[in-house]
């Protein structure tokens, strides 16, 4: 199962490191990552493989939300199928 993680907010040191460390602890593999910084605003999208995850998508989502609060950014994860349906034209 694949998930799509998005991170949005003011840029600061350690955002990528914190998210990647969390995913590693949950045995979630990062398949692709794209990040940009525009005028001080950080935007990242990750595609992750949740096949070997130690927790459910809901538990992972809660953990990412907590990290987002600590960092002052918004972090969301959703199942790839939901993401694809939402962005279909």
Helices and strands as residue ranges (DSSP letters): E 2-10, H 15-25, E 29-38, E 41-49, H 57-71, E 73-79, H 80-86
